[in-house]
Amino acid sequence: MKNKVLELTMDLIRRQSVTPEDEGCLDVIGSRLQACGFQLTPINANNVRNLLAIKGSGEPCFAFAGHTDVVPPGDLTDWTSPPFEPTIRNERLYGRGAADMKASLAAMVVAVEEFTSKYPNNKGKIAFLLTSDEEGVATDGTIRIVEHIKNRTDLTIDYCVVGEPSSKDSLGDTIRIGRRGSLNALLRVKGIEGHVAYPTEAKNPIHHALPALDELARYEWDAGNEYYPPTSMQISNVRAGAGTENVIPGALECQFNFRFSTEHTAESLKEVTQHIFDKYSLDYEISWRLSGNPFLTAEGKLTENVKAAIRDRLSVETELSTGGGTSDGRFIAPLGTELIELGPLNNSIHKVNENIVLTEISELKDLYFNILARMLK
């Protein structure tokens, strides 16, 4: 008997959809959804492909959300098998996107095919919010679908399951009910270039910036709260000089990122940061980019039914978490949607030899089917 979820997952992995490319993934998914009665609305922007698919009428509206794009594979020689040739070995499926998140997409599609076949008169609506712009800057992806939904009077997304790889040690042991915010900064500290033998004739921006950066790195931002770990700041890149040993550089550039809880806002983080740099009388400029604010969805019908489905199918008690990076849930949750993220293990995502355990693929489909049945049957 054919494993429909595995076959679709492998088909999607073969498509080299490095962000923001889609490489036909949405065409494959769209044709299957259309075949079981979905109406398709392409919502494309700046060469990014997005798809809103809807089936049914009335309330509630239950949505699946996900992305077809993947991160670049890196050095191909580091892979045991080619990243875009799905390969099975040792009861695992290997390939870029296997865990993040083409197996989730395949499981969603097949679960909906089976659900609509078994329950043709289910209540409410089922929707898909799909994009090829999640792994990159995410400026023309799910956010464009959300803008479209906001302009419609006939569509409200009541519940949403995002297929991000949420699990830690076993499928279903962790679901996300929110995410931390992400604030990026590019700092430029100005100095005066000169010869290292004549430091009085120059101004070394490295020497001037280090005490401020040290204080920034040691600063305790908050203690977190019931749902969030403490806010963290990490310096990700420092650049200065021309690579020669006898020249004092004229400028230093530094990139850093905040992953922040609801204890802070982007503005409060900026205010404290600038206060620190001002205290050291630096000649500096900072440019900021907010990737997303923290979001948290209240526990309700969806959360309870997802926990029950995991308990029923996998005999696992799940943990509610806000860990990890950002996700497109940050765009959907502000619609007033009860949203969770449920997907496979995340221990190989964005890595060489990304993979998923074969049994997880079918189990994930069964979970999604069970959740649909609990919410819409």
C-alpha positions as CSV (number, residue, x, y, z in Angstrom):
1,M,0.0,0.0,0.0
2,K,1.4,3.4,-1.0
3,N,2.3,5.9,1.7
4,K,0.7,9.0,0.3
5,V,2.3,11.3,2.9
6,L,5.8,10.0,2.3
7,E,5.4,10.2,-1.5
8,L,4.2,13.8,-1.3
9,T,7.0,14.7,1.1
10,M,9.6,13.3,-1.2
11,D,8.0,15.1,-4.2
12,L,8.2,18.4,-2.3
13,I,11.8,17.8,-1.2
14,R,12.9,17.3,-4.8
15,R,11.8,20.8,-5.6
16,Q,14.8,23.1,-4.8
17,S,12.7,25.8,-3.2
18,V,15.4,27.8,-1.5
19,T,13.8,30.9,-0.1
20,P,12.0,32.8,-1.5
21,E,11.6,30.4,-4.5
22,D,8.7,27.9,-4.5
23,E,9.7,25.8,-7.5
24,G,6.2,24.5,-8.1
25,C,5.5,23.3,-4.6
26,L,2.3,25.4,-4.3
27,D,1.1,24.1,-7.7
28,V,1.4,20.5,-6.4
29,I,-0.4,21.3,-3.2
30,G,-3.0,23.5,-4.8
31,S,-4.0,21.0,-7.3
32,R,-4.6,18.4,-4.6
33,L,-6.6,20.8,-2.5
34,Q,-8.6,21.9,-5.5
35,A,-9.4,18.3,-6.3
36,C,-11.2,17.9,-2.9
37,G,-13.2,21.1,-3.2
38,F,-11.0,24.0,-2.1
39,Q,-11.2,27.4,-3.8
40,L,-7.7,28.8,-4.5
41,T,-6.7,32.4,-4.2
42,P,-3.1,33.2,-5.2
43,I,-1.8,36.2,-3.3
44,N,1.6,36.9,-4.9
45,A,3.8,39.9,-4.2
46,N,7.3,40.9,-5.5
47,N,8.0,37.5,-7.0
48,V,6.9,35.7,-3.8
49,R,4.2,33.1,-4.2
50,N,1.5,32.8,-1.6
51,L,-1.7,30.7,-1.6
52,L,-5.0,31.0,0.4
53,A,-7.2,28.0,-0.1
54,I,-10.7,27.7,1.5
55,K,-13.3,24.9,1.6
56,G,-16.7,25.1,3.2
57,S,-18.9,27.7,4.8
58,G,-20.1,28.9,8.1
59,E,-18.2,28.8,11.4
60,P,-15.7,28.1,12.8
61,C,-12.8,28.4,10.3
62,F,-9.9,26.1,11.0
63,A,-6.7,26.8,9.2
64,F,-3.4,25.1,8.5
65,A,-0.4,27.4,7.8
66,G,3.1,26.7,6.5
67,H,5.9,27.5,4.1
68,T,7.3,25.8,1.1
69,D,10.7,27.6,1.1
70,V,13.8,26.1,2.7
71,V,17.2,27.5,3.8
72,P,20.2,27.0,1.5
73,P,21.8,23.6,1.8
74,G,25.3,25.0,2.3
75,D,28.4,23.0,1.2
76,L,27.0,20.0,-0.8
77,T,30.0,17.9,-0.1
78,D,29.1,17.9,3.6
79,W,25.9,16.0,2.9
80,T,25.9,12.2,3.0
81,S,23.3,12.3,0.2
82,P,22.3,15.2,-2.1
83,P,20.0,17.6,-0.2
84,F,17.3,17.7,-2.9
85,E,17.3,14.0,-3.6
86,P,15.1,12.5,-0.9
87,T,16.9,9.5,0.5
88,I,15.8,6.8,3.0
89,R,18.3,5.2,5.2
90,N,18.2,3.8,8.7
91,E,14.4,4.4,8.9
92,R,14.8,8.1,8.3
93,L,14.0,10.4,5.3
94,Y,16.9,12.7,4.5
95,G,16.7,16.0,2.5
96,R,16.5,19.7,2.8
97,G,13.1,20.6,4.2
98,A,12.3,17.1,5.5
99,A,11.6,18.4,8.9
100,D,11.2,22.1,8.2
101,M,8.6,21.8,6.9
102,K,7.7,19.7,3.9
103,A,6.7,16.7,5.8
104,S,4.3,18.9,7.8
105,L,2.8,20.2,4.6
106,A,2.4,16.8,3.1
107,A,0.8,15.5,6.4
108,M,-1.7,18.5,6.4
109,V,-2.7,17.9,2.8
110,V,-3.3,14.1,3.1
111,A,-5.0,14.6,6.5
112,V,-7.5,17.0,4.8
113,E,-8.0,14.7,1.8
114,E,-8.9,11.9,4.2
115,F,-11.0,14.1,6.5
116,T,-13.1,15.7,3.7
117,S,-13.6,12.2,2.2
118,K,-14.8,10.7,5.4
119,Y,-16.8,13.7,6.6
120,P,-18.1,15.5,3.5
121,N,-20.6,17.5,5.5
122,N,-18.2,18.7,8.2
123,K,-19.1,22.0,9.9
124,G,-17.4,25.2,9.3
125,K,-14.5,26.0,6.9
126,I,-11.0,24.6,6.4
127,A,-8.3,27.0,5.1
128,F,-4.7,26.8,4.1
129,L,-2.3,29.8,4.4
130,L,0.8,28.9,2.5
131,T,3.9,31.0,1.5
132,S,7.3,30.7,0.0
133,D,8.7,33.6,2.0
134,E,9.2,32.4,5.6
135,E,12.9,31.5,5.9
136,G,14.1,34.8,4.5
137,V,13.0,38.4,5.3
138,A,9.3,37.4,5.3
139,T,8.1,40.7,4.0
140,D,6.0,39.4,1.2
141,G,4.7,36.1,2.5
142,T,2.1,35.3,5.2
143,I,1.9,38.9,6.0
144,R,0.4,39.5,2.6
145,I,-2.2,36.7,3.1
146,V,-3.1,38.3,6.5
147,E,-3.6,41.7,4.8
148,H,-5.9,40.1,2.3
149,I,-7.9,38.4,5.1
150,K,-8.3,41.7,7.0
151,N,-9.9,43.2,3.9
152,R,-12.5,40.5,3.7
153,T,-15.8,40.5,5.6
154,D,-16.5,36.8,4.9
155,L,-13.5,35.3,6.5
156,T,-12.2,35.0,10.1
157,I,-9.5,32.6,11.1
158,D,-10.7,31.2,14.4
159,Y,-8.2,28.4,14.9
160,C,-4.8,27.8,13.2
161,V,-2.2,25.0,13.4
162,V,1.2,26.0,12.0
163,G,3.4,23.0,10.9
164,E,6.6,24.3,12.3
165,P,8.9,21.6,13.8
166,S,8.0,22.0,17.5
167,S,8.9,18.7,19.0
168,K,12.0,18.2,21.1
169,D,12.6,14.5,21.9
170,S,9.5,12.8,20.6
171,L,6.6,13.8,18.3
172,G,4.1,15.9,20.1
173,D,6.1,16.4,23.3
174,T,6.1,20.2,22.8
175,I,3.7,22.6,21.1
176,R,4.2,26.3,20.7
177,I,1.5,28.7,21.9
178,G,3.6,31.8,21.2
179,R,7.0,33.0,20.3
180,R,9.5,35.6,21.5
181,G,9.9,38.9,19.7
182,S,13.0,39.4,17.6
183,L,14.8,42.8,17.3
184,N,17.9,43.3,15.2
185,A,20.4,46.1,15.5
186,L,23.3,47.2,13.3
187,L,25.7,49.4,15.3
188,R,28.4,51.6,13.7
189,V,30.9,53.3,16.0
190,K,33.0,56.0,14.4
191,G,36.7,56.5,15.1
192,I,39.7,58.1,13.4
193,E,42.0,55.9,11.3
194,G,45.7,56.0,12.0
195,H,49.0,54.2,12.4
196,V,49.2,51.9,15.5
197,A,52.5,53.5,16.4
198,Y,50.8,56.9,16.8
199,P,47.6,56.2,18.8
200,T,47.4,59.9,20.0
201,E,46.8,60.9,16.4
202,A,43.9,58.4,15.9
203,K,40.8,57.3,17.8
204,N,40.3,53.5,18.1
205,P,36.6,52.6,17.8
206,I,37.3,49.1,19.1
207,H,38.8,50.4,22.4
208,H,35.9,52.9,22.8
209,A,33.1,50.4,22.0
210,L,34.3,47.4,24.0
211,P,33.2,48.7,27.5
212,A,29.8,49.5,26.2
213,L,29.4,46.2,24.4
214,D,30.5,44.4,27.5
215,E,27.9,46.2,29.6
216,L,25.2,45.4,27.0
217,A,26.2,41.7,27.0
218,R,26.0,41.5,30.8
219,Y,22.8,43.5,31.2
220,E,19.9,41.5,32.8
221,W,16.9,42.6,30.8
222,D,14.2,40.7,32.7
223,A,13.4,37.4,34.5
224,G,10.8,36.3,31.9
225,N,7.4,35.2,33.1
226,E,5.1,32.2,33.3
227,Y,5.2,31.6,29.5
228,Y,8.5,33.2,28.4
229,P,12.2,32.7,29.3
230,P,14.2,35.8,30.1
231,T,14.9,38.3,27.3
232,S,18.3,37.6,25.8
233,M,20.8,39.6,23.7
234,Q,23.4,38.1,21.5
235,I,26.2,39.8,19.5
236,S,26.3,37.9,16.2
237,N,29.0,39.8,14.2
238,V,31.8,42.4,14.8
239,R,33.8,43.9,12.0
240,A,36.6,46.5,12.1
241,G,39.8,47.2,10.2
242,A,41.2,46.3,6.9
243,G,42.9,43.1,8.0
244,T,46.3,44.7,8.5
245,E,48.1,44.7,11.9
246,N,49.5,48.3,11.8
247,V,46.4,50.4,11.1
248,I,43.9,51.6,13.7
249,P,40.5,51.2,12.1
250,G,38.2,54.2,11.3
251,A,35.0,52.4,12.3
252,L,33.6,49.4,14.0
253,E,30.4,47.6,12.9
254,C,28.5,45.3,15.2
255,Q,25.3,43.3,14.7
256,F,23.3,42.0,17.7
257,N,19.8,40.6,18.3
258,F,17.3,40.6,21.1
259,R,14.9,37.7,21.6
260,F,12.4,39.3,24.0
261,S,9.4,38.4,26.1
262,T,6.3,40.3,26.8
263,E,8.2,41.9,29.7
264,H,9.7,44.3,27.1
265,T,8.7,46.1,23.9
266,A,11.0,46.9,21.0
267,E,11.0,50.6,22.1
268,S,12.0,49.8,25.7
269,L,14.9,47.7,24.4
270,K,16.1,50.5,22.1
271,E,15.9,53.0,25.0
272,V,18.0,51.0,27.3
273,T,20.6,50.1,24.6
274,Q,21.0,53.8,23.5
275,H,21.3,54.8,27.2
276,I,24.3,52.4,27.6
277,F,26.0,53.7,24.4
278,D,25.4,57.3,25.4
279,K,26.9,56.7,28.8
280,Y,30.3,55.9,27.2
281,S,30.1,59.0,24.9
282,L,30.5,57.0,21.7
283,D,30.2,58.6,18.3
284,Y,27.7,56.0,17.0
285,E,24.7,55.2,14.8
286,I,22.2,52.3,15.2
287,S,19.8,51.1,12.7
288,W,17.0,48.8,13.9
289,R,14.9,46.1,12.3
290,L,12.0,44.5,14.1
291,S,11.4,40.9,12.8
292,G,8.4,40.4,15.0
293,N,6.8,41.2,18.3
294,P,6.2,38.5,20.9
295,F,2.9,36.8,20.7
296,L,1.0,34.5,23.0
297,T,-2.4,32.9,22.3
298,A,-4.7,32.1,25.2
299,E,-5.4,28.5,25.9
300,G,-8.8,27.4,24.7
301,K,-10.6,24.9,22.6
302,L,-7.8,24.3,20.1
303,T,-5.1,23.9,22.7
304,E,-7.2,21.4,24.7
305,N,-8.1,19.4,21.6
306,V,-4.5,19.3,20.3
307,K,-3.3,18.1,23.7
308,A,-6.1,15.5,23.7
309,A,-5.2,14.3,20.2
310,I,-1.5,13.9,21.1
311,R,-2.5,12.0,24.2
312,D,-4.9,9.8,22.3
313,R,-2.6,9.0,19.3
314,L,0.8,9.0,20.9
315,S,0.3,8.6,24.7
316,V,2.3,11.8,25.3
317,E,1.6,14.6,27.7
318,T,2.6,17.7,25.8
319,E,4.4,20.8,27.0
320,L,3.2,24.3,26.1
321,S,6.2,26.4,25.0
322,T,7.1,29.8,23.6
323,G,10.7,28.8,22.8
324,G,12.6,28.8,19.5
325,G,13.0,31.5,16.9
326,T,10.3,33.5,15.1
327,S,7.6,32.0,13.0
328,D,4.8,33.2,10.7
329,G,2.5,32.7,13.7
330,R,3.4,36.3,14.6
331,F,1.4,37.5,11.6
332,I,-1.6,35.3,12.1
333,A,-2.1,35.5,15.9
334,P,-3.0,39.2,15.9
335,L,-6.1,38.4,13.9
336,G,-7.5,37.1,17.2
337,T,-6.8,33.5,16.2
338,E,-6.2,30.8,18.7
339,L,-2.9,29.4,17.2
340,I,-0.5,26.6,18.0
341,E,2.5,25.2,16.3
342,L,2.8,21.4,16.0
343,G,5.3,19.6,13.9
344,P,8.1,17.0,13.9
345,L,11.4,17.0,15.8
346,N,13.5,20.1,15.3
347,N,16.9,18.6,16.1
348,S,18.1,18.5,12.5
349,I,16.5,21.6,11.0
350,H,18.7,24.1,9.1
351,K,21.6,21.5,9.4
352,V,23.5,19.3,7.1
353,N,21.7,15.9,6.6
354,E,18.3,17.3,7.8
355,N,16.0,14.4,8.3
356,I,12.8,13.0,9.8
357,V,12.0,9.6,11.2
358,L,9.7,7.7,8.8
359,T,7.1,6.8,11.3
360,E,6.8,10.4,12.3
361,I,5.5,11.3,8.9
362,S,2.4,9.1,9.1
363,E,1.9,9.8,12.8
364,L,1.9,13.6,12.0
365,K,-0.8,13.0,9.4
366,D,-2.9,11.0,11.9
367,L,-2.5,13.8,14.5
368,Y,-3.7,16.5,12.1
369,F,-6.6,14.3,11.1
370,N,-7.5,13.7,14.7
371,I,-7.4,17.4,15.5
372,L,-9.6,18.2,12.5
373,A,-12.1,15.6,13.6
374,R,-12.2,17.0,17.1
375,M,-12.7,20.6,15.9
376,L,-15.0,20.2,12.8
377,K,-16.7,16.8,12.7
